Amino acid sequence: MTETSTIFESFFETIVLQMFQAVTEVLSVPDMEGTTFTFQVKLTGENGTQCGITIKDAREISVTPAA
């Protein structure tokens, strides 16, 4: 794994999680119980990387690095 892909993975695994938590502390999205939103981020190029992001009930987020 290159240094650049490590930086991107760290960004998604820490910064994105922190931003999501900060937003959900002050804003609530009503009527989202029982919903799941999943998407994949793929950064292409020489130092590309990818990860999956899942948001449940507009309150919980998880980031999964791609294998």
KOLDO-989867 format. One record per residue: residue in one letter; y, x, z of N, C-alpha, C in turn. Coordinates in Angstrom, 3 decimals, decimal comma. Each point is the difference from the previous one (the first is absolute). Example, Ala and Ser with C-alpha at 12.3 -4.5 7.8 and 13.67 -1.06 7.14 Angstrom:
2
{'A' {-5,690 13,190 7,800} {1,190 -0,890 0,000} {1,200 0,900 0,000}}
{'S' {1,050 -0,350 -0,720} {1,190 0,820 0,060} {1,090 -0,770 0,730}}
//
This chain:
67
{'M' {-1,177 0,857 0,000} {1,177 -0,857 0,000} {1,238 0,902 0,000}}
{'T' {0,952 -0,326 -0,836} {1,207 0,816 -0,097} {0,992 -0,380 1,094}}
{'E' {0,966 0,863 0,197} {1,023 -0,265 1,012} {0,784 -1,270 -0,331}}
{'T' {0,285 -0,215 -1,291} {0,755 -1,188 -0,404} {-0,774 -1,271 0,296}}
{'S' {-1,285 -0,050 -0,322} {-0,776 -1,209 0,280} {-0,133 -0,221 1,497}}
{'T' {-0,059 1,072 0,781} {-0,034 -0,130 1,459} {1,295 -0,628 0,517}}
{'I' {1,133 0,396 -0,572} {1,291 -0,568 0,389} {0,037 -1,489 -0,315}}
{'F' {-0,462 -0,397 -1,199} {-0,002 -1,410 -0,370} {-0,930 -0,809 0,905}}
{'E' {-1,177 0,526 0,294} {-0,922 -0,716 0,885} {0,609 -0,152 1,389}}
{'S' {0,642 1,040 0,487} {0,657 -0,081 1,302} {1,098 -1,056 -0,018}}
{'F' {0,750 -0,070 -1,097} {1,052 -1,009 -0,129} {-0,574 -1,402 0,129}}
{'F' {-1,070 -0,291 -0,740} {-0,570 -1,344 0,041} {-0,688 -0,290 1,326}}
{'E' {-0,625 1,006 0,597} {-0,741 -0,222 1,238} {0,893 -0,044 1,241}}
{'T' {1,218 0,563 -0,068} {0,859 -0,006 1,182} {1,325 -0,719 -0,247}}
{'I' {0,764 0,441 -0,964} {1,340 -0,557 -0,220} {-0,067 -1,470 -0,405}}
{'V' {-0,868 -0,333 -0,945} {-0,105 -1,400 -0,435} {-0,443 -0,879 1,164}}
{'L' {-0,951 0,471 0,789} {-0,441 -0,771 1,171} {1,141 -0,215 0,985}}
{'Q' {0,783 1,045 0,264} {1,118 -0,117 0,931} {1,069 -0,955 -0,518}}
{'M' {0,295 0,073 -1,295} {0,998 -0,903 -0,577} {-0,473 -1,445 0,093}}
{'F' {-1,266 -0,247 -0,304} {-0,550 -1,354 0,078} {0,090 -0,536 1,422}}
{'Q' {-0,376 0,823 0,970} {0,046 -0,421 1,399} {1,432 -0,302 0,441}}
{'A' {0,959 0,812 -0,440} {1,401 -0,227 0,362} {0,505 -1,316 -0,577}}
{'V' {-0,367 -0,284 -1,237} {0,450 -1,243 -0,647} {-0,635 -1,212 0,666}}
{'T' {-1,298 0,067 0,274} {-0,678 -1,167 0,580} {0,398 -0,251 1,448}}
{'E' {0,595 0,989 0,664} {0,488 -0,221 1,361} {1,235 -0,903 0,009}}
{'V' {0,802 0,038 -1,046} {1,227 -0,797 -0,030} {-0,082 -1,201 -0,941}}
{'L' {-0,916 0,024 -0,940} {-0,152 -1,107 -0,941} {-1,424 -0,532 0,054}}
{'S' {-0,132 -1,287 0,031} {-1,330 -0,582 -0,085} {-0,076 -0,830 -1,279}}
{'V' {-1,162 0,008 -0,584} {-0,225 -0,788 -1,207} {-0,879 -1,172 0,414}}
{'P' {0,544 -1,209 0,005} {-0,777 -1,152 0,481} {-1,117 -0,391 -0,967}}
{'D' {-0,996 -0,660 0,547} {-1,095 -0,591 -0,773} {-0,812 1,009 -0,796}}
{'M' {-0,175 1,196 0,525} {-0,778 1,017 -0,698} {-1,357 0,253 0,657}}
{'E' {-0,330 -0,751 1,038} {-1,283 0,173 0,659} {-1,119 -0,245 -1,005}}
{'G' {-0,993 0,861 0,024} {-1,153 -0,146 -0,881} {0,196 0,578 -1,391}}
{'T' {1,106 0,698 -0,233} {0,219 0,597 -1,317} {-0,220 1,507 0,057}}
{'T' {-0,459 0,533 -1,103} {-0,184 1,445 -0,141} {0,544 0,412 -1,353}}
{'F' {0,824 1,032 0,001} {0,592 0,537 -1,216} {-0,442 1,456 -0,096}}
{'T' {-0,674 0,346 -1,084} {-0,496 1,360 -0,176} {0,488 0,555 -1,327}}
{'F' {0,447 1,248 0,029} {0,382 0,654 -1,251} {-0,300 1,482 0,088}}
{'Q' {-0,044 0,633 -1,166} {-0,295 1,416 -0,084} {1,200 0,725 -0,590}}
{'V' {0,335 1,119 0,614} {1,073 0,850 -0,492} {-0,657 1,224 -0,616}}
{'K' {0,327 0,272 -1,250} {-0,573 1,147 -0,692} {1,141 0,835 -0,567}}
{'L' {0,122 1,216 0,514} {0,994 0,937 -0,494} {-0,713 0,931 -0,971}}
{'T' {0,440 0,010 -1,239} {-0,677 0,785 -1,017} {0,682 1,347 -0,199}}
{'G' {-0,654 0,853 -0,717} {0,536 1,328 -0,276} {-0,875 1,060 0,630}}
{'E' {0,449 1,223 -0,126} {-0,773 1,147 0,474} {-0,342 -0,096 1,492}}
{'N' {0,919 -0,486 0,793} {-0,218 -0,102 1,448} {-0,144 -1,449 0,454}}
{'G' {-0,520 -0,849 -0,863} {-0,104 -1,417 0,302} {-0,967 -0,303 1,127}}
{'T' {0,152 -1,170 0,537} {-0,873 -0,479 1,061} {0,028 -1,523 -0,027}}
{'Q' {-0,825 -0,636 0,770} {0,013 -1,454 0,071} {-0,440 -0,469 1,373}}
{'C' {0,402 -1,216 0,340} {-0,407 -0,603 1,264} {0,051 -1,512 -0,149}}
{'G' {-0,725 -0,675 0,862} {0,011 -1,452 0,032} {0,805 -0,471 1,205}}
{'I' {0,743 -1,073 -0,181} {0,799 -0,562 1,085} {-0,360 -1,467 0,145}}
{'T' {-0,312 -0,420 1,216} {-0,369 -1,381 0,276} {0,927 -0,556 1,072}}
{'I' {0,554 -1,178 -0,263} {0,871 -0,684 0,955} {-0,657 -1,331 0,354}}
{'K' {-0,238 -0,220 1,291} {-0,646 -1,228 0,471} {0,996 -0,829 0,803}}
{'D' {0,054 -1,265 -0,301} {0,818 -0,965 0,743} {1,477 0,391 0,072}}
{'A' {0,455 0,872 -0,896} {1,377 0,505 -0,007} {0,373 0,649 1,327}}
{'R' {-1,018 0,495 0,743} {0,243 0,632 1,294} {-0,729 1,320 0,173}}
{'E' {-1,097 0,191 -0,722} {-0,815 1,201 0,163} {-0,092 0,724 -1,336}}
{'I' {0,054 1,318 0,038} {-0,111 0,791 -1,211} {-0,980 1,130 0,241}}
{'S' {-0,776 0,318 -1,020} {-0,882 1,166 0,078} {0,084 0,741 -1,322}}
{'V' {-0,087 1,317 0,095} {0,030 0,870 -1,168} {-1,293 0,761 -0,044}}
{'T' {-0,662 -0,037 -1,155} {-1,272 0,668 -0,178} {0,130 1,017 -1,113}}
{'P' {-0,163 1,286 0,314} {0,047 1,008 -1,059} {-1,168 -0,196 -0,960}}
{'A' {0,229 0,266 -1,256} {-1,069 -0,129 -0,994} {-0,985 1,164 0,174}}
{'A' {-1,243 -0,315 -0,273} {-1,029 1,054 0,096} {0,032 0,865 -1,236}}
//
